[in-house]
């Protein structure tokens, strides 16, 4: 399990997304951006528009996707919470 923040994925906040793969955190970011925009959070609108553009134009977005996958691969594994 690894963690990436909304900001690391191109968003404006520090909400953490955890996943086993880069695709897990990308999907979590997509859900987060949708939810934030629905809730009226204008700070996430630009990131949401960029995300929607990536889904519509995957060939143009492969650099972003490769960069996220590499950044995820470079992260250390999350340490287990010693309280559990």
N, C-alpha and C positions, 0 to 999 in steps of 0.2 A: 504494500500500500504506500502510495506517495501523495503528496499534497502540493497543489498549485493554487494561487490566489486568483481572484477575479482580475486584479491588476496585471498579473503575469500573463493572463490570457487576453489582454487588451481592454479590460474594463476599468472602471474608476474606483473600485473599492478593494478592501482586503479580505472579503469573504473567502474562506478556504473551501476548496473542493478536493475530496479525497477519492482515489481510485486505484485500481490495479493496473490500468493502462492509460495512455494519453487520451484515447478515445473516451474513456469513462469521464475524465475531467472536462473534456471538450463538451460532452453531452450535458454534464452538470452545469457548465457555464451557460450553455444555450438555454436551459431551463431557468437558471437564475436570471438571465437577462430578460427573458419573456415575463417572468413573474414580477421583476422590478418595474418593467415598463407598464404592465397591467396595473400595478399599484400606483402609477403616476409618478414614479421616480425618474425625473428628466435627466439625471446625471448618467443614467445607463442607456439612454436613447441612442447616442452616437455609437456605442459599442454594439448595441443590438442591431442597428442598421448595417454595421460592418459585418456582423455575423450572418445576417440574412443575405448580404451580398456574396459572402463566401459560399453559402449553400447554393446560390443561384449560378455562380460562376466558378465551379471547382477547379478548372484548369488554371485560372488566374490566382487562385488561392493556395496552390500547392506549396509555395514558399512558406507561407504562414503555417500551414499544417506541418511541414517538415521541421520548421523551427520549433514549434510546440512539442512535437514528438522528440526532438533532440533534447530540448530543455527538460522534458519529463524524464528521459533516459538518464540525464546527467544528475538528477536529484538523488539524494540518499533515500533509502527506505525510511518510512516513519518509524520512530521508536515506539514500542508499546507503552501504554500508560501504566506506570507502576502501581497505580491505585486499583487496577483491575486484576 
